[in-house]
Amino acid sequence: MKLKRVMIAAPKSGSGKTTITCALLQTLKNQGHKVVSYKCGPDYIDPMFHEQAIGISSKNLDTFFTGEEETKTLLLHNRTEEEFAVLEGVMGLFDGLGGIRKEGSSYHLAEVTKTPIILTIDAKGMGRSVIPLIAGFLAYDKAHLIQGVLFNRMSKSYYEVIKPLVESELQMTVLGYIPDDRDLRIESRYLGLVMPDELANIKAQLQKMAEVFAKTVSMEKMIQIAEHAEELTGSQTRTACKLTVGESVTKREECDRPVIAVAKDEAFCFYYEDNLLLLKENGAQIQYFSPLHDTRLPDGCHALFIGGGYPELYAKELSGNDRMREAVKQAFEGGMPMVAECGGFMYLHSAMVDKNGIRHDMAGVIPAICSDQGKLVRFGYIEIKEKQSVFLPEGERIKGHEFHYYDSTHNGESCVAIKPVTGREYFCVIEGEHYWFGFPHLYYPSHPIFAKTFVKKAKEYQKRCELQV
């Protein structure tokens, strides 16, 4: 497939990748391009921001989670040659697992998908030193993927001086610059971007960013680079999403498919799109509900999936919704299959203690308390194996990621988490025949049997419910 595409990457975090990616996406959309975006790595927030604030399709790609061939397949899946794909890098261009391995790095993703890289340099406080900085990255770019340079936080006057020097000394295309203007930045906080709903007038801000971007960056050169991306060969059918539950879903009546109720609101919003697709393509229906605003679970649901998010910011409201907390507890006690990750795991506790030391009653499924630790408790990639096979084949592993400031008095000992670089191990996850609760965020395409098993358990619960009628 000849898919137009570029990657926005940088030498380090904090260089303005997200701001420039958003400005580029909005500019392309304004110009009438059919644009889609991908985020390198496990981050939930940027794809959600792209979808909610810009209104485009956005997903994750991660070579640690899915390896080289499956990652390429995930990029090609459902794409057409009429589309323009923008990939946003993560951390520094060459920073992968443990900061030293190539897996999970922006460069590895660009290498696997043959995507041209636009190197974004935060030039604030720099002069001619940008030239050896760029030269070093070009020397390390063995696949010659860096096709252009963008300067962030640079004045027009200095840009006009440095641009010809870079192009003459390095024979590298300089596409433009972004002025140093606070109105042209996306604000941040401890867990990444401020959520789209919290940003006042974000759409107006994005339009302003796009207007500036179109004036200070050569969109003609950007599009030329994207159009010259190599043709990608490979399957457009995701092996991770093939149906393996039995009969084809297309032959089933819609009403015969089990319903998985997925918590989705301001407090619970961290979901990998490919996780939900795997559940659906293995035979489930997805129905969203709000632990914040609803007072009961969706009628006729057969399983419950509570993902991560910001429950600590809405602890008072979640605690005050007594009817929903009781509904979740009763469903668990009645044997309904459940999966809860990070924020969802916190919600299932007896109580949550916030950063001010205030206790908030939660669902009471897990007889334990989670509380703010005032620091990052766990961060990074992990592989998880069960002590006893419940959701996965015996001895096999699923990949995931952790990032949380809260900790629990009962993190669980049903599984073992393994750090992929150091091999360090620790216990995690509370697991039973019909449930999986823990801080780790799982990426189902890394081991699609997990999704298959979850749907199977939902189907079994559905049959039990039908027999009781």
Helices and strands as residue ranges (DSSP letters): E 4-9, H 17-30, E 34-40, H 45-49, I 50-54, E 58-61, H 63-76, E 83-88, G 97-99, H 106-113, E 117-122, H 130-140, E 146-152, H 156-170, E 174-178, G 182-184, E 188-189, E 192-193, G 196-198, H 202-216, H 219-227, G 239-241, G 249-251, G 254-256, E 259-263, E 268-270, H 273-281, E 285-289, E 303-306, E 308-309, G 311-314, H 315-320, H 322-333, E 338-341, H 343-347, E 349-353, E 359-361, E 366-372, E 378-386, E 397-404, E 406-408, E 415-418, E 425-428, E 430-432, E 435-438, E 441-442, G 444-446, H 449-468
